[in-house]
Amino acid sequence: MAIDVGSLAAEINRTLANYANGVGEKIEKVAEQVAKKGAQQLKARSPVGVRHRYAKGWRAKKVGKQWVVHNTEYQLTHLLEKGHAKVGGGRVPAKVHITPVEEEMIDEFTKGVEGAIRG
């Protein structure tokens, strides 16, 4: 039984393309799940002000091919995460809440991608 090299190459390319499409879809689902879960965790862990707008403002949104987690009260994220100076002197201490969630999201996404690749 003889195998035509041209058809073998075409079959390998078709198989790899199907594999890549399947893995790409799985990675997209993992990214969406991780982003939405991260937004929920940030809502739960964020400092709560008088109007609760900052804690409720976390969103997961698809921008192009990427998922982005952001806050509608974006002006406060850096001030709360890093701390800031007071008007009358002194400093407001940092309330670190974004960094731990970010690290968890990175770990979870990495594990999800590895699982998608392994099948």
N, C-alpha and C positions, 0 to 999 in steps of 0.2 A: 504494500500500500504506500503510495507516494503522496506527499503533502506538498501542495503548491505554496511556495514561500510568500507570494503576493497575497493569497487568501489568508494565510496564517497571520501576517502582519495586520490585515484589515480586521480579522477576528479579535486579535489582541487589542487593537485600538478601540473597537466597539465595546469590548468588555471593560476596558479601563474607563471609557467615557461613562458607561452605565454606573460603574463603581463610584466615580467622582460625583455624578449627579446625586446618587443616593446619599453619599457622605455629606455633600453640600447641604442637602435638605435637612439632614439630621443635625448638622452644626447650626443651621438657622433656627431650628426649633429649640436647641439648647440655649442659644443666645437669647431668644425671646423669653424663655422660662427664667433664666438667670437674671435678666434685666427686671422683669416684673417682680420676682421674689426680692431682689435688691431694693427696689422702690418700696415694697411693703415693709422690709426690715428697717429702712431709713425712716419711714413714717413712725414706726414703733419706737425707735431709739433716739429720735431727734428731741432736742429741748423744746418744751412747750411754753410759748409765751402767753400773753393775756388773750390774744385773739386766735391762737392755735393755727394761724395761717402758715407758719414756717413748717411745722410738723406735717400738716396736711398737704403741703405743696409738692411732694415728691412724685415724679412721673417717670414712666418708662416709655420711650418714644422711638419709633423707627425713623432714622434719617438716612436716606439712600439705602445702602445695604447694611448699615450698622444700627445697633440698638444703643440708645443714649439714656442714661438716668440723670435727670436734672430736677431742679427745684424752681417753682414759679417765683419764689422770693429769693432769687439768686444772689442778691446783694448781701444777704446775711450769711451765706455759707462760709465764706472765708473768715469773716469776723468771728463767727461762733467756733469754727474748727481751730483757728489759730490764736484766738484772743485778740484784744485790741486795747488801745489807750483810752482812758477816760478823759472827759473834757476838763475836769478839775484836777487832773493829775492821777497817777497810778495806772493800773492795768486791770482789765477784766480777764479772768482766767479762761483758758481755752476749754471748750466742751467737745472733746474729740468724739465724734460719732460717725463721721463719714469714712475715715481710714479703716476701721475694723470691718465695716461692711464691704468696702472695696476689696480688701484682702480676701474675705470669704467668697466674694463673687468671682475673683480671679481663680481661686482654687477650684471652685465648683465648675466654672467654665472649662478649665483645663482638664478636669476629670471627665466632663461630658464629651469634650472633643476626642479625648483618648478612647473613650467608650464607643463613640461613633465610628472612629477609624478602625477599631478592632472588630466592630460588627457585633 
